[in-house]
Amino acid sequence: MNITMRKTALWATAMLFGLAVSGRAKVGLSSQFIDVVLENLKPGRSYNLRELKGIPYTVKNRGDAPVEVVLEVIPPERKDMVEPYEAIPDPSWIQLSPSRAFLGAGEPAFSDLTIKVPDDPKYIGRHFHGVVWAHTLNTGFMAAGVKAAAFAAFVR
């Protein structure tokens, strides 16, 4: 190995070591949202959890750097399903506002969670389960996410 190759290898090793040392950033999200059961929802109406129960959806940056967080509603995984609930047919039934936040280290964000069941009699007497997934965006190599369940019973 000639001198130029050794210098290049030494420089590359030093850079990797420097990245490893500086890569000690703490990344994490948490949610203080609990499972919520809403009964006797009527098709065609909207229900805001903050208005009904005084409960906003809360996500907190547990990391030591600012992050952008997006909130999405997704169907639950089959292994997380509990009888008599079924996966929400359309995640758009649940809206979060705001659905994005820029959080500094240790900062929380609060969103209103609104559920609207379509005005269709086929949903009467059925129970649905949806999941709120908060996750970081544009964080490069490290990312974080947290899932919180939101249950709703649709009974007229």
C-alpha positions in Angstrom: 0.0 0.0 0.0 1.5 3.3 -1.0 1.5 6.5 1.1 -1.5 8.0 -0.6 -3.6 4.9 -0.1 -2.6 4.8 3.6 -3.5 8.4 4.1 -6.9 7.8 2.4 -7.5 4.7 4.6 -6.5 6.5 7.7 -8.7 9.5 6.9 -11.7 7.2 6.1 -11.2 5.4 9.4 -11.0 8.7 11.3 -14.2 9.9 9.6 -16.1 6.7 10.5 -14.9 6.9 14.1 -16.0 10.5 14.3 -19.4 9.6 12.9 -19.8 6.8 15.4 -18.9 9.1 18.3 -21.2 11.9 17.1 -23.9 9.3 16.4 -24.9 9.1 20.0 -28.0 11.2 19.5 -31.1 10.0 21.4 -34.1 9.4 19.2 -37.5 8.5 20.5 -41.3 9.3 20.6 -43.9 8.5 23.2 -47.6 8.9 23.3 -49.8 9.5 26.3 -52.9 8.5 24.4 -54.8 5.6 25.9 -57.2 3.2 24.3 -60.6 4.8 24.1 -63.9 3.1 23.6 -66.8 5.2 22.3 -70.2 3.6 22.3 -73.5 4.6 20.6 -71.9 6.5 17.7 -74.4 7.4 15.1 -73.5 7.0 11.4 -73.1 10.3 9.6 -72.0 12.3 12.6 -68.5 13.5 13.7 -67.1 12.9 17.2 -64.2 14.9 18.5 -62.4 13.2 21.5 -61.2 16.4 23.0 -64.7 17.8 23.1 -66.3 14.5 24.3 -63.8 13.3 26.8 -61.2 16.1 27.2 -58.6 13.9 25.6 -56.3 15.2 22.9 -53.9 12.8 21.1 -50.5 13.6 22.5 -47.0 12.7 21.1 -43.7 13.7 22.7 -40.2 13.9 21.3 -38.1 11.9 23.7 -35.0 12.6 21.7 -32.4 15.3 22.1 -32.7 16.8 18.6 -35.6 18.5 16.8 -37.8 16.2 14.6 -40.7 16.4 12.2 -43.5 14.0 13.2 -46.4 12.9 11.1 -49.6 11.3 12.5 -51.3 8.6 10.4 -54.3 6.4 11.0 -53.7 2.8 10.0 -55.7 -0.5 10.4 -54.5 -2.7 13.3 -52.4 -5.8 12.7 -54.3 -9.0 12.9 -52.4 -10.1 16.0 -53.6 -6.9 17.9 -57.3 -7.5 17.1 -59.7 -8.1 20.0 -63.2 -9.6 19.5 -65.7 -8.2 18.6 -63.7 -5.4 16.9 -62.8 -5.5 13.3 -60.3 -3.4 11.4 -61.6 0.0 10.5 -62.6 -0.3 6.8 -61.2 3.2 5.9 -58.6 5.0 8.0 -60.0 8.3 6.7 -62.8 7.9 9.2 -60.4 9.2 11.8 -58.8 12.6 11.3 -56.0 14.1 13.3 -55.6 17.9 13.4 -52.9 18.9 13.1 -51.4 15.8 11.5 -47.8 17.1 11.4 -45.6 18.8 14.0 -42.1 20.0 14.3 -41.0 19.2 17.9 -37.9 20.4 19.7 -36.1 18.1 22.1 -38.5 17.0 24.8 -41.5 18.9 23.3 -45.0 17.5 23.1 -47.6 18.1 20.4 -51.4 17.9 20.8 -53.9 16.9 18.1 -57.7 16.7 18.0 -58.8 13.2 17.0 -62.2 13.2 15.2 -64.1 10.1 14.2 -66.8 10.2 11.5 -68.7 7.1 10.6 -70.2 7.2 7.1 -73.9 7.6 6.9 -74.6 4.0 6.0 -76.9 1.5 7.9 -74.5 -1.3 7.2 -72.2 0.0 10.0 -74.9 -0.2 12.7 -74.2 -2.8 15.4 -70.5 -3.2 14.4 -67.3 -2.5 16.3 -64.2 -1.0 14.7 -60.6 -0.6 15.7 -58.1 1.9 14.3 -54.5 2.7 15.2 -52.8 6.1 15.3 -49.1 5.8 14.2 -46.9 8.8 15.0 -43.5 8.6 13.3 -40.5 10.8 12.5 -39.8 12.0 9.0 -36.5 13.1 7.4 -34.3 11.9 10.2 -31.8 10.1 8.0 -30.3 6.9 9.5 -32.3 6.9 12.8 -36.1 7.0 13.0 -38.7 6.6 15.7 -42.4 5.8 15.9 -45.1 4.9 18.4 -48.5 3.3 17.8 -51.6 4.0 19.9 -54.9 2.2 19.5 -58.2 4.0 19.1 -61.3 1.9 19.5 -64.8 2.9 18.6 -68.0 0.9 19.0 -70.6 2.0 16.4 -74.0 1.1 17.7 -77.3 2.9 17.1 
